[in-house]
Amino acid sequence: MRAIIETYVISATLIRLILVYKNAIEQINKFYEINLNDNANKIFDILNSIIQFETCGILYICPNNLSFEMGNLNIPKNIPIDENFANKIYENSTNNYTKELKKILNLKSNILVKKLTTKGTIFGLLVIVREKEFSKEEAIIFKTCASIISNLIKDLELSKVLKMQVEALQKGIIETNKAYETIKKQNKKIKENEKLQNEFVANISHDLRTPLNSVIGFSEVLSSKIFGDLTPKQSEYIEDIRLSGIRLLGMINEILDISKISSHTIKLNLSDVDLNLAIDEVCNILAPAINKKQIQIIKETQNIRLKADYIKIQQILFNLLGNAIKFSNPQSKIEITTQTNKNNTVIKIKDHGIGIDKKYQKRIFDKFYQVENALSKTETSTGLGLTITKEFVRLHHGKIELESEPNKGTTFTISIPTNYFHG
């Protein structure tokens, strides 16, 4: 009799879990129907239909504070944080900062919190709160939802060229010949980019990224073994699916970035940047690739703070260090140095890898251009990383230079005005 009762309890539990995940899968698809420009908070309505909660919020991570951007949490707009807490957020462990965050936000109830990331870079936190304790199943589903929401929020920064044109008309600039030429040029640029933007933003965003997020999310659900144990080979295949999906998603995001750069709608979100912290975070993100090749990272850095866009500085470092790792030999060294030179902050990233032949160096920053070598034939890439890097440096009124010799290595030097934006 006891065995029968236990079997009944297990069966009932499995049925309940199946219903929970069935509902989650049905509701998750609704995320992709949202127009965030009209109603960004619709995200929380859908999330609440999947996991019930009482209050919620999205917090963007800045160097010295958390910025409360969306939701109904009863907290200040800006919440100061110290370096110790910031480091905890960027550590590989996913839970060691939750208790401290709860204390910082002065929350008495139970919370679920997940990092919001794009292309491996952490930019925010998703938080939901309720009196009742969250279940293990809800925590797993919440992780998948956070991954999808990360990529949805990125869409809020898409092209606004047409709005810029309307604003120009409203200000009366049209009354001058100069304004007429400006709008004429804008119209020409819109027409030139219209096909590119429509194709990439609509087709890739919908036809590729939508199912891709589901593939990544559900591969994580399978890896959690909620539907049963996996054989080692099954686990290996599922992990391959997840990693390939993440790499492809990064490539799609690069294409979206280049679309915004082409339409001149990308802007800087300035803050006081701790350069050492940015370097440490990027090294932490790339740690698996560094460890896989057993590469030694040598840092010779000064304590430098500058007014800049923290996320874009991170992406500059991520792209250059990622390239250095990709084209370095196993068990070699990569040197990262920073210094102030008169009014400029200078960053150098030097590897001892395969190098770049002089005949390729002039085109290295061109869109979609890739140097032909043995590694480029095996590594997946859009050929946009250095183009985006150069544009982000230019937005900071800086410059990027390249020194390289075949079989001896490559050095990228970035020079950015330290106090340009203080004036």
C-alpha positions as CSV (number, residue, x, y, z in Angstrom):
1,M,0.0,0.0,0.0
2,R,2.8,2.4,0.9
3,A,4.5,1.8,-2.6
4,I,1.1,2.5,-4.3
5,I,0.8,5.8,-2.4
6,E,4.3,6.8,-3.2
7,T,3.8,6.0,-6.9
8,Y,0.6,8.1,-6.8
9,V,2.4,11.1,-5.2
10,I,5.2,10.9,-7.8
11,S,2.7,10.7,-10.7
12,A,0.8,13.7,-9.3
13,T,4.0,15.7,-9.0
14,L,5.0,14.8,-12.5
15,I,1.6,15.9,-13.9
16,R,1.8,19.1,-12.0
17,L,5.3,19.8,-13.3
18,I,4.2,19.1,-16.9
19,L,1.3,21.5,-16.6
20,V,3.6,24.2,-15.1
21,Y,6.1,23.9,-17.9
22,K,3.3,23.6,-20.6
23,N,1.8,26.9,-19.4
24,A,5.3,28.5,-19.2
25,I,6.1,27.5,-22.8
26,E,2.7,28.9,-24.1
27,Q,3.1,32.2,-22.3
28,I,6.8,32.6,-23.1
29,N,5.9,32.9,-26.8
30,K,3.9,36.1,-26.0
31,F,7.2,37.9,-25.2
32,Y,7.9,38.1,-28.9
33,E,4.6,39.8,-29.6
34,I,5.4,42.9,-27.5
35,N,6.1,46.3,-29.0
36,L,8.5,47.6,-26.3
37,N,8.4,51.2,-27.8
38,D,4.7,51.4,-27.0
39,N,4.5,49.5,-23.7
40,A,7.7,48.2,-22.2
41,N,6.0,47.2,-18.9
42,K,4.0,44.6,-20.8
43,I,7.0,42.4,-20.2
44,F,6.0,42.1,-16.5
45,D,2.4,41.3,-17.4
46,I,3.5,38.3,-19.4
47,L,6.1,37.3,-16.7
48,N,3.4,37.5,-14.1
49,S,1.2,35.1,-16.1
50,I,4.1,32.6,-15.9
51,I,5.3,33.2,-12.4
52,Q,3.0,35.0,-10.0
53,F,4.7,37.9,-8.1
54,E,3.6,41.1,-6.3
55,T,6.3,43.7,-7.3
56,C,9.1,43.7,-9.9
57,G,11.8,45.8,-11.5
58,I,14.7,46.0,-13.9
59,L,17.9,47.6,-12.6
60,Y,20.6,48.8,-14.9
61,I,24.2,48.3,-13.6
62,C,26.3,51.4,-13.6
63,P,29.9,51.6,-12.1
64,N,28.7,53.1,-8.8
65,N,25.0,52.6,-8.6
66,L,22.0,50.6,-9.7
67,S,19.5,52.6,-11.9
68,F,15.9,51.6,-11.4
69,E,14.4,51.8,-15.0
70,M,11.2,49.7,-15.2
71,G,8.7,48.1,-12.9
72,N,6.8,48.9,-9.7
73,L,9.3,48.3,-6.9
74,N,9.1,50.9,-4.1
75,I,12.8,51.9,-4.3
76,P,14.7,55.1,-5.3
77,K,15.7,55.8,-8.9
78,N,19.4,55.4,-8.2
79,I,20.8,53.0,-5.5
80,P,24.5,53.5,-4.6
81,I,26.6,50.3,-4.6
82,D,30.2,49.7,-3.6
83,E,32.9,47.9,-5.6
84,N,32.7,44.8,-3.5
85,F,29.0,44.3,-4.4
86,A,29.7,45.1,-8.1
87,N,32.4,42.4,-8.1
88,K,29.9,39.9,-6.7
89,I,27.5,40.5,-9.5
90,Y,30.2,39.8,-12.1
91,E,31.4,36.6,-10.5
92,N,30.4,33.3,-12.1
93,S,28.3,32.3,-9.1
94,T,24.7,33.3,-9.7
95,N,23.4,33.5,-6.1
96,N,26.1,35.0,-3.9
97,Y,24.8,38.5,-4.4
98,T,21.0,37.9,-3.9
99,K,21.0,38.3,-0.1
100,E,23.0,41.5,-0.3
101,L,20.8,42.9,-3.0
102,K,17.7,42.2,-0.9
103,K,19.3,44.2,1.9
104,I,20.4,47.1,-0.4
105,L,16.8,47.3,-1.8
106,N,15.3,47.0,1.7
107,L,13.1,44.1,0.6
108,K,11.5,42.0,3.3
109,S,9.7,39.4,1.1
110,N,11.2,36.5,-1.0
111,I,12.9,37.5,-4.3
112,L,14.1,36.0,-7.5
113,V,16.9,37.8,-9.3
114,K,18.8,37.1,-12.6
115,K,21.4,38.9,-14.5
116,L,20.5,40.5,-17.8
117,T,23.2,40.1,-20.4
118,T,24.0,40.8,-24.0
119,K,26.9,39.3,-25.9
120,G,28.3,38.0,-22.6
121,T,28.2,41.5,-21.0
122,I,26.1,41.9,-17.8
123,F,24.1,45.2,-18.1
124,G,21.3,44.8,-15.5
125,L,19.2,42.7,-13.0
126,L,15.7,41.4,-13.3
127,V,14.0,41.2,-9.9
128,I,10.6,39.8,-8.8
129,V,9.2,39.9,-5.3
130,R,6.4,38.1,-3.3
131,E,5.5,37.0,0.2
132,K,5.3,33.3,-0.8
133,E,8.5,31.4,-1.3
134,F,9.4,30.7,-5.0
135,S,9.7,27.0,-6.0
136,K,12.7,25.4,-7.7
137,E,10.6,25.0,-10.9
138,E,9.8,28.7,-10.9
139,A,13.5,29.6,-10.5
140,I,14.4,27.5,-13.5
141,I,11.6,29.1,-15.7
142,F,12.6,32.5,-14.4
143,K,16.1,32.0,-15.7
144,T,14.8,31.2,-19.2
145,C,12.5,34.3,-19.1
146,A,15.4,36.5,-18.0
147,S,17.5,35.3,-21.0
148,I,14.7,36.3,-23.4
149,I,14.0,39.6,-21.7
150,S,17.7,40.5,-22.0
151,N,17.5,40.4,-25.7
152,L,14.1,42.1,-25.9
153,I,15.3,45.1,-24.0
154,K,18.2,45.6,-26.4
155,D,15.7,46.3,-29.1
156,L,14.7,49.6,-27.3
157,E,17.9,51.2,-28.8
158,L,17.0,50.6,-32.5
159,S,17.1,53.3,-35.2
160,K,15.4,56.7,-34.7
161,V,16.6,58.4,-37.8
162,L,13.0,59.3,-38.9
163,K,12.2,60.8,-35.5
164,M,15.3,63.0,-35.8
165,Q,14.1,64.3,-39.1
166,V,10.7,65.2,-37.7
167,E,12.4,67.0,-34.8
168,A,14.4,69.0,-37.3
169,L,11.3,70.1,-39.0
170,Q,9.6,71.1,-35.8
171,K,12.5,73.3,-34.8
172,G,12.1,75.2,-38.1
173,I,15.5,74.2,-39.5
174,I,13.7,73.5,-42.8
175,E,13.5,77.3,-43.3
176,T,17.1,77.5,-44.2
177,N,19.0,76.1,-47.1
178,K,21.3,74.3,-44.8
179,A,18.4,72.4,-43.2
180,Y,17.1,71.5,-46.6
181,E,20.4,69.9,-47.5
182,T,20.6,68.2,-44.1
183,I,17.2,66.6,-44.6
184,K,17.9,65.8,-48.2
185,K,21.1,63.9,-47.1
186,Q,19.1,62.2,-44.3
187,N,16.5,61.0,-46.8
188,K,19.2,59.7,-49.1
189,K,20.8,57.9,-46.2
190,I,17.5,56.4,-45.1
191,K,16.8,55.1,-48.6
192,E,20.3,53.6,-48.7
193,N,19.9,51.9,-45.4
194,E,16.2,51.1,-45.6
195,K,16.7,47.8,-47.3
196,L,19.6,46.9,-44.8
197,Q,17.6,47.9,-41.8
198,N,14.3,46.3,-42.8
199,E,16.1,43.1,-43.8
200,F,18.3,42.8,-40.7
201,V,16.0,44.3,-38.0
202,A,12.8,42.6,-39.2
203,N,13.9,39.3,-40.7
204,I,16.9,38.5,-38.5
205,S,15.2,39.8,-35.3
206,H,12.0,37.8,-36.0
207,D,13.0,34.8,-38.2
208,L,16.3,34.1,-36.5
209,R,16.5,35.6,-33.0
210,T,13.0,34.6,-31.9
211,P,13.4,30.8,-32.3
212,L,17.0,31.1,-31.3
213,N,16.1,32.4,-27.9
214,S,13.7,29.5,-27.5
215,V,16.4,27.0,-28.5
216,I,18.8,28.5,-25.9
217,G,16.2,28.7,-23.2
218,F,14.9,25.2,-23.7
219,S,18.3,23.7,-24.0
220,E,19.0,25.2,-20.5
221,V,15.7,23.6,-19.3
222,L,16.8,20.2,-20.7
223,S,20.2,20.6,-19.1
224,S,18.5,21.1,-15.7
225,K,17.3,17.5,-16.0
226,I,13.7,18.3,-15.0
227,F,12.4,15.9,-17.6
228,G,14.8,13.1,-16.5
229,D,18.4,12.2,-16.3
230,L,20.6,12.6,-19.4
231,T,23.4,10.3,-20.7
232,P,26.8,12.0,-20.9
233,K,26.5,12.1,-24.7
234,Q,23.1,13.8,-24.5
235,S,24.4,16.3,-22.0
236,E,27.3,17.0,-24.4
237,Y,25.0,17.5,-27.4
238,I,22.6,19.8,-25.4
239,E,25.6,21.9,-24.2
240,D,26.8,22.2,-27.9
241,I,23.4,23.4,-28.9
242,R,23.3,26.0,-26.1
243,L,26.8,27.3,-26.8
244,S,26.3,27.4,-30.6
245,G,23.0,29.3,-30.0
246,I,24.8,31.8,-27.8
247,R,27.5,32.4,-30.4
248,L,24.9,32.8,-33.2
249,L,22.9,35.2,-31.0
250,G,26.1,37.3,-30.5
251,M,26.6,37.4,-34.3
252,I,23.0,38.6,-34.8
253,N,23.5,41.3,-32.1
254,E,26.6,42.5,-33.9
255,I,24.6,42.9,-37.1
256,L,22.0,44.9,-35.2
257,D,24.7,47.1,-33.7
258,I,26.2,47.8,-37.2
259,S,22.7,48.7,-38.4
260,K,22.4,51.3,-35.7
261,I,25.9,52.6,-36.5
262,S,25.1,52.9,-40.2
263,S,21.9,54.9,-39.4
264,H,23.8,57.2,-37.0
265,T,21.4,56.6,-34.1
266,I,23.8,55.1,-31.6
267,K,24.5,57.3,-28.6
268,L,26.7,57.4,-25.6
269,N,25.4,56.8,-22.0
270,L,28.1,58.6,-20.1
271,S,29.2,57.8,-16.6
272,D,32.3,57.8,-14.4
273,V,34.2,54.7,-15.6
274,D,36.7,52.8,-13.5
275,L,38.9,51.4,-16.2
276,N,40.5,48.7,-14.1
277,L,37.0,47.4,-13.1
278,A,36.0,47.2,-16.8
279,I,39.2,45.3,-17.7
280,D,38.7,42.8,-14.8
281,E,35.1,42.2,-15.8
282,V,36.0,41.5,-19.4
283,C,38.8,39.1,-18.4
284,N,36.3,37.3,-16.2
285,I,33.8,37.0,-19.0
286,L,36.5,35.6,-21.3
287,A,38.0,33.3,-18.6
288,P,36.8,30.1,-20.2
289,A,38.5,30.9,-23.5
290,I,41.7,32.1,-21.7
291,N,41.8,29.0,-19.6
292,K,41.1,26.7,-22.5
293,K,44.3,28.0,-24.3
294,Q,46.2,28.3,-21.0
295,I,47.0,31.9,-21.9
296,Q,48.7,34.1,-19.3
297,I,47.1,37.6,-19.0
298,I,49.7,40.2,-17.8
299,K,48.2,43.5,-16.6
300,E,50.2,46.6,-16.1
301,T,47.5,49.2,-15.3
302,Q,47.1,52.4,-13.5
303,N,44.1,53.6,-11.5
304,I,42.3,55.6,-14.1
305,R,38.8,57.0,-14.1
306,L,37.3,58.7,-17.2
307,K,34.0,60.0,-18.4
308,A,32.8,57.5,-21.0
309,D,30.1,55.0,-21.9
310,Y,30.8,52.0,-19.6
311,I,29.1,49.3,-21.7
312,K,30.8,50.5,-24.9
313,I,34.2,50.6,-23.2
314,Q,33.6,47.1,-22.1
315,Q,32.7,46.0,-25.6
316,I,35.8,47.6,-27.0
317,L,37.9,45.7,-24.6
318,F,35.9,42.5,-25.1
319,N,36.3,42.6,-28.9
320,L,40.1,43.3,-28.8
321,L,40.9,40.9,-26.0
322,G,38.7,38.3,-27.7
323,N,40.6,38.7,-31.0
324,A,43.9,38.5,-29.1
325,I,42.8,35.2,-27.5
326,K,41.5,33.8,-30.8
327,F,44.7,34.4,-32.7
328,S,47.2,33.6,-29.9
329,N,49.0,30.3,-29.6
330,P,48.3,28.0,-26.6
331,Q,50.3,28.8,-23.5
332,S,51.3,32.3,-24.8
333,K,51.0,35.7,-23.1
334,I,48.7,38.7,-23.7
335,E,49.7,42.0,-22.2
336,I,47.2,44.7,-21.2
337,T,48.6,48.1,-20.2
338,T,46.9,51.4,-19.4
339,Q,48.4,54.8,-18.8
340,T,47.6,58.5,-18.9
341,N,49.4,60.5,-21.5
342,K,48.9,64.3,-21.2
343,N,45.1,64.6,-21.7
344,N,44.6,61.1,-23.0
345,T,44.0,57.6,-21.6
346,V,46.0,55.0,-23.5
347,I,45.1,51.3,-23.6
348,K,47.3,48.7,-25.2
349,I,46.4,45.1,-25.8
350,K,49.4,43.0,-27.1
351,D,49.4,39.4,-28.1
352,H,52.2,37.1,-29.4
353,G,50.1,35.3,-31.9
354,I,50.0,34.8,-35.7
355,G,50.0,38.5,-36.5
356,I,48.6,40.4,-39.5
357,D,50.4,40.8,-42.8
358,K,50.9,44.5,-43.8
359,K,48.8,44.1,-47.0
360,Y,45.7,43.3,-44.9
361,Q,46.2,46.0,-42.2
362,K,44.5,48.9,-44.1
363,R,41.3,46.9,-44.5
364,I,41.2,45.3,-41.0
365,F,38.5,47.8,-39.8
366,D,36.3,47.4,-42.9
367,K,32.8,45.9,-42.5
368,F,32.6,42.1,-43.0
369,Y,36.3,41.9,-43.8
370,Q,38.3,39.0,-42.5
371,V,42.0,38.3,-42.9
372,E,42.5,34.9,-44.7
373,N,44.4,32.5,-42.5
374,A,44.1,29.0,-41.1
375,L,42.2,30.3,-38.0
376,S,39.7,32.4,-39.9
377,K,38.5,29.3,-41.8
378,T,37.7,27.5,-38.6
379,E,36.4,30.3,-36.4
380,T,32.9,31.6,-36.7
381,S,32.7,35.4,-37.1
382,T,30.7,38.2,-38.7
383,G,33.7,40.3,-39.5
384,L,32.1,43.2,-37.7
385,G,33.9,43.2,-34.3
386,L,36.7,45.6,-35.3
387,T,34.3,47.8,-37.3
388,I,32.1,48.3,-34.2
389,T,35.2,48.8,-32.0
390,K,36.6,51.6,-34.2
391,E,33.2,53.3,-34.2
392,F,32.8,53.1,-30.4
393,V,36.3,54.6,-30.1
394,R,35.4,57.4,-32.5
395,L,32.2,58.2,-30.5
396,H,34.5,58.9,-27.6
397,H,36.6,61.2,-29.8
398,G,39.5,58.8,-29.6
399,K,41.6,56.8,-32.1
400,I,42.7,53.2,-32.5
401,E,46.0,52.1,-34.1
402,L,47.4,48.8,-35.1
403,E,51.0,47.4,-35.1
404,S,51.5,43.9,-36.3
405,E,54.0,41.5,-37.8
406,P,53.3,38.0,-39.1
407,N,54.2,35.3,-36.6
408,K,55.3,37.9,-33.9
409,G,51.9,39.2,-32.8
410,T,49.7,42.2,-32.8
411,T,49.3,45.4,-30.7
412,F,46.1,47.5,-30.7
413,T,46.5,50.9,-29.1
414,I,43.5,53.0,-28.1
415,S,43.8,56.6,-27.1
416,I,40.7,58.4,-25.6
417,P,40.5,61.9,-24.2
418,T,40.3,61.5,-20.4
419,N,38.3,64.7,-19.7
420,Y,36.7,65.5,-23.1
421,F,33.1,65.1,-21.8
422,H,33.7,66.9,-18.5
423,G,33.5,70.3,-20.2
